[in-house]
Amino acid sequence: MDTARHALVIGAGLAGAAVTAALCRRGWRVALLDAAPGPAMAASALPVGVLSPHLTRQPTPMSRLTALGVPVTRAELERLVPPGAGWMPVEVDNRGAHAPGRQAAALVRPGALVRAWLAEADERLQAHWSASVATLGREQGQWLARNAAGEPLARAPHAVIAAALGARHLAPEAAGPWPLGPVLGQMSLAALDGAPLAERPQRDDGVFVPEYRDSGLAPQWPSAIWAMGSTYARGQTDTALNDAAHRDNAARLRDLVPAAADRLDGLLADGRLLGWAGVRCASMDRLPLVGAAPDPLSSAVRQRAVAAVPRLPGLWLLSALGSRGLSLAAACGQWLAAEMEGETPALDADLRAAIDPARFAWRRARRGP
Ligand SMILES: Cc1cc2nc3c(=O)[nH]c(=O)nc-3n(C[C@H](O)[C@H](O)[C@H](O)COP(=O)(O)OP(=O)(O)OC[C@H]3O[C@@H](n4cnc5c(N)ncnc54)[C@H](O)[C@@H]3O)c2cc1C
């Protein structure tokens, strides 16, 4: 047995499942740990999201990353998830001033893809549910995850922190905490009874999904829904549904499809409106963290390039997918798996530097004390 190709992955949302799938496909063994009792129970429990590139007038790192990432996710969906049981192809009308026009997209329930990835990993994967990692330390060449009682949960030569905001406590960062913050979002949704109120999804400040059908939606949801989402409350983490957020969604929906806003208001007044809220994890520069974790002891040294910052052996990050987990996770998981095997990921050097987890420590060191 190849003991070096063994990783523990913390977090079983889109990020952790994506890297698990990519590693297992390369023949690695993975111990996957999550504090929740099953996969995709935090932000990745989103009932429906939009898979589409981030369009901007001029290319930006995010527009380039999502342009690379969307086809990778789409290919994974086509390979692993039957249409109608976790995703459906659509076109979206972009109504914003940035990039108006119609765009090919897909509506996706992230949990369907997460489960499909874990099922594919099969016997290479050992899943540990209700396993909250309190500390991650290195002992005798292995990363060891322990619970709050100090009991060992899993150990392996490599560890991937894919725990969204949980990364703040698990990975040591040079000269300060990881620059990650929460962004609470609430989606309003309801059963689709009758004809959809638009021909296709409409996007400006938020997205109106007039129709989403999914035979695998959890029992608390109808199998055909419409939805408007989502609010964007930086710094907040309370996922209890609230009417103010529904009204915020209704106000933005009024600019897109007034009849749908009337429907939303009516259902809210009748107490029949459904909703879902989750917490996104965003970095300070809004870009994901993908790659080797910097060594906190040596990264205070000024380096010419971020790539030169010394790293902790075998510790990796895949976090801060923000509002773009569907567009980014699959590709980021594949890039990270390549890097873990000592390959150069198929990604331009400037983009690699843009998502390097060491960039914050590197910038701080260059600014000086
Ligand atoms: C309202 C809303 C709407 C969205 N809409 C879209 C959309 O339309 N399109 C799109 O692409 N994206 C969308 N997103 C974003 C997308 O849902 C996220 O980017 C994605 O799900 C993040 O995946 P993740 O695996 O990084 O995090 P999560 O799914 O949050 O998973 C992190 C996991 O880590 C575990 N964990 C944390 N700490 C520990 C620990 N110490 N020990 C063990 N386990 C731990 C947690 O239990 C959790 O399961 C939306 C998000 C929200 C909230």
The ligand as a Gaussian input file, in Angstrom:
#p B3LYP/6-31G(d) Opt

LIG

0 1
 C      -27.838000      31.668000       0.188000
 C      -26.708000      31.136000      -0.643000
 C      -26.839000      31.116000      -2.029000
 C      -25.789000      30.626000      -2.831000
 N      -25.948000      30.586000      -4.193000
 C      -24.953000      30.101000      -4.965000
 C      -25.098000      30.023000      -6.377000
 O      -26.141000      30.379000      -6.942000
 N      -24.044000      29.549000      -7.113000
 C      -22.879000      29.145000      -6.518000
 O      -21.953000      28.738000      -7.217000
 N      -22.729000      29.193000      -5.183000
 C      -23.723000      29.670000      -4.401000
 N      -23.565000      29.733000      -3.046000
 C      -22.247000      29.387000      -2.484000
 C      -22.011000      27.911000      -2.289000
 O      -23.121000      27.345000      -1.604000
 C      -20.717000      27.762000      -1.490000
 O      -19.651000      28.432000      -2.172000
 C      -20.280000      26.326000      -1.285000
 O      -21.359000      25.519000      -0.880000
 C      -19.155000      26.274000      -0.257000
 O      -18.723000      24.947000      -0.121000
 P      -17.653000      24.583000       1.007000
 O      -17.446000      23.126000       0.924000
 O      -16.488000      25.497000       0.910000
 O      -18.372000      24.984000       2.385000
 P      -19.528000      24.243000       3.203000
 O      -20.526000      23.610000       2.315000
 O      -20.014000      25.241000       4.189000
 O      -18.770000      23.043000       3.917000
 C      -17.854000      23.244000       4.967000
 C      -17.925000      22.006000       5.844000
 O      -16.876000      22.043000       6.794000
 C      -17.361000      21.478000       7.992000
 N      -16.511000      21.934000       9.083000
 C      -16.209000      23.199000       9.451000
 N      -15.378000      23.211000      10.497000
 C      -15.137000      21.915000      10.812000
 C      -14.360000      21.276000      11.811000
 N      -13.635000      21.984000      12.702000
 N      -14.363000      19.910000      11.873000
 C      -15.065000      19.181000      10.973000
 N      -15.834000      19.736000      10.002000
 C      -15.856000      21.080000       9.924000
 C      -18.795000      21.962000       8.097000
 O      -19.565000      21.113000       8.918000
 C      -19.224000      21.935000       6.633000
 O      -19.899000      20.721000       6.300000
 C      -24.592000      30.186000      -2.218000
 C      -24.478000      30.182000      -0.825000
 C      -25.522000      30.660000      -0.042000
 C      -25.376000      30.648000       1.457000

